[in-house]
Amino acid sequence: MTDHPDHSHLSDSELRVRALESLLVDKGLVDPAALDAIVDTYENKVGPRNGARVVARAWVDADFKQWLLRDGTAAIDSLGYTSTQGADIVVLENTAKVHNLTVCTLCSCYPWAVLGLPPAWYKSFPYRSRAVKDPRGVLLEFGQDIADDVEVRVWDSTAEVRYLVLPERPAGTADMTEDALAELVTRNSMIGTDRLGEA
Amino acid sequence: MDGIHDMGGMDGFGPIPIEQDEPVFHAPWEGRVWALNSALGALGKWNIDAGRYTMEQLDPALYLQSIYYQRWLYRTENILIAHDMVTRAELDTPPEQRKVEKQGQGQALSVEEIFARQRQARSARVDMAVEAQFKAGDKVRARNIHPKGHTRLPRYVRGKAGVIDRDHGVFIFPDTNAVFAGKKPQHLYSVQFSAREIWGPDAAAADKVYVDMWDDYLEVS
């Protein structure tokens, strides 16, 4: 019922995908070497480390942060993280009084360029159905108890704009380098299902 | 269409399946489905809205019982059939018994070309001067409409009153683009709704829901 792998179906799916790929290769419509390279790109080259570097830069460079919040697409372009998906990106700043959460209730829209492909839970029916209606309950499932005086803003990605959360910089990190800060940034903190504790 | 994909606000799906250290793909076939989708999409025979519409038209029971990449597999088969690129009979015939004509001479793209085309298709922004019907701060209402075809107006927000948070600029309108009936470029906005306006008094007073909406989805409130 959810996106948990159903092992009884896996072999059927595998056979069906092989048949489809073989047919499309025979027809000259796809090149298997290109498919290999695409899989390799998503498994090894794009991922949430890109987003973490954007966040760390914003934490150490006030001018970059202002640019990022004003024109996320251009600021992220400047770091070179738009190789596989050209998309408009809007960056949402978390503060002590505002917590942002992103979802795609209609399908699985996600900022691939900075976070890679989404985790299975992001694409699951429980998350898609409840994030807009009960965000505080959803956040509790991720171990985040949001205080009553914090405003929760949920962003439903219904168009071709992609949303990235800029998490709060953890306390106690004033002396850390940009590279070390990037290590603190979790994928979920950039989706909005995690808040970063003290370093 | 008021389809099974439009899940915002539904109950009953259980806890969120959070997995520690999950792989990008849980099995090699999932990666192949994703790669096939990227390579075929880059051929330009359809657009992202048509692809989504095809997904939404999967049998609702099949949609619910399939995992993510199974749905992508079924969607890909269906859209290839709809565009006369394969037939169901070809898909059902074992490869060793099949004889196919090469129809895609020179069409199979390199990975560089696939990613270049994805970058060029940069979102759905249209470089065209179109008058905006609303501006930031305007009070609006999501129209209570139930299009039979593709739409990106979720059910949970229809009829609800909100405020224009920001104007994203001019974008392709998915409802027409999905059926190749024109791009109908118009302004796209982020619209802010109070959580209580949508979900009633049980929602936290200060919480908000933001939905991206085109001019055609909105009316003056």
Interface residues (C-beta under 8 A of the other chain):
Chain A: M1 T2 D3 H4 P5 D6 H9 L10 S13 E14 R16 V17 R18 A19 L20 E21 S22 L23 L24 V25 D26 K27 G28 L29 V30 D31 A33 A34 L35 D36 A37 I38 V39 T41 Y42 E43 G47 T82 S83 T84 Q85 G86 A87 D88 V90 T105 L106 C107 S108 G116 L117 P119 A120 W121 K123 S124 F125 P126 Y127 R128 S129 R130 V132 K133 P135 R136 V138 E141 F142 D148 E151 V152 R153 V154 W155 D156 S157 T158 A159 E160 V161
Chain B: H5 D6 M7 G8 G9 M10 D11 F13 G14 P15 I16 P17 I18 E19 E22 P23 V24 F25 H26 A27 P28 W29 G31 R32 V33 W34 A35 L36 S38 A39 L40 L43 I48 R52 M55 L64 Q65 S66 I67 Y68 Y69 Q70 L73 T76 E77 L80 M85 V86 E90 L91 P94 P95 R98 V100 E101 K102 Q103 G104 Q105 G106 Q107 A108 L109 S110 V111 I114 F115 Q118 R119 Q120 A121 R122 S123 A124 R125 R152 L153 P154 Y156 H168 F171 I172 P174 L188 S190 A195 I198 W199 A204 A206 D207 K208 V209 Y210 V211 D212 M213 W214
